[in-house]
Amino acid sequence: MSSILKILPKNYLSYITGKLASIEPPAFILRPILTWFINRYEVNLNEVDRDTKSFKSVADFFLRDLKEGIRPIKGDLVSPVDGTFRSCGN
């Protein structure tokens, strides 16, 4: 798998992924996608400042605002994502 990743055109794939995520599909297509993602990655919807039905695209969901003060910044390392910092290279 890692050998495939080395030869893929990453900039182009990133561009295409961004374009696809920005498409505003009908709600009957978008909602199951977002529901799957929310359930699969255990997204805490109590932190979101609006109803999930208001999102117009996958990108809109990924760029969502959180409620004021829900994740205060502490320390020098900031990672403003729904994820876990696991390792760091050189």
C-alpha positions in Angstrom: 0.0 0.0 0.0 2.8 2.5 0.9 4.3 2.0 -2.6 1.1 3.0 -4.2 1.0 6.1 -2.1 4.4 7.1 -3.3 3.4 7.2 -6.9 0.0 8.8 -6.6 -0.3 12.5 -7.8 -1.2 13.8 -4.3 -1.7 17.4 -5.3 -4.2 16.5 -8.0 -6.0 14.0 -5.8 -6.3 16.6 -3.0 -7.7 19.1 -5.5 -10.3 16.6 -6.9 -11.2 15.5 -3.3 -11.8 19.2 -2.4 -14.0 19.8 -5.5 -16.0 16.7 -4.7 -16.5 17.6 -1.1 -17.7 21.1 -2.1 -20.5 19.7 -4.3 -23.9 20.5 -2.8 -26.0 17.3 -3.4 -29.6 17.0 -2.5 -30.3 16.3 1.2 -31.4 12.7 0.5 -27.8 12.0 -0.7 -25.9 14.2 1.7 -27.6 13.2 5.0 -26.7 9.5 4.8 -23.1 10.4 4.0 -22.8 12.8 6.9 -24.7 10.3 9.2 -22.3 7.5 8.3 -19.2 9.8 8.9 -20.7 11.1 12.3 -21.3 7.5 13.5 -18.1 6.0 12.1 -15.9 8.6 13.7 -18.0 9.4 16.7 -18.3 13.1 16.0 -19.6 14.9 19.1 -22.6 16.9 17.8 -23.0 18.6 21.2 -20.0 20.8 20.2 -21.5 22.0 16.9 -23.2 25.4 16.8 -25.9 24.5 14.4 -28.2 21.7 13.3 -26.6 19.0 11.1 -29.5 19.3 8.6 -28.3 22.8 7.7 -25.0 21.6 6.1 -25.0 22.0 2.3 -21.9 19.8 1.5 -19.4 17.5 3.0 -16.9 20.5 3.0 -19.4 22.6 4.8 -19.6 19.9 7.5 -15.8 19.6 7.8 -15.4 23.4 8.1 -18.2 23.7 10.7 -18.0 26.2 13.6 -18.1 24.9 17.1 -19.9 26.5 20.1 -18.0 29.3 21.7 -15.5 28.2 24.3 -16.1 24.5 23.7 -12.4 23.7 23.0 -10.1 26.2 24.7 -6.6 26.4 23.4 -4.0 25.2 26.0 -0.3 25.0 25.5 1.9 25.7 22.4 0.7 22.9 20.1 -2.6 23.6 18.4 -4.4 21.0 16.3 -7.8 22.4 15.3 -9.2 19.1 14.0 -11.4 16.3 15.1 -8.6 13.8 15.5 -5.8 12.5 17.7 -2.2 13.6 17.4 -0.3 10.3 17.4 3.2 11.0 16.1 5.5 13.6 14.7 8.4 13.1 12.3 11.7 15.0 12.2 
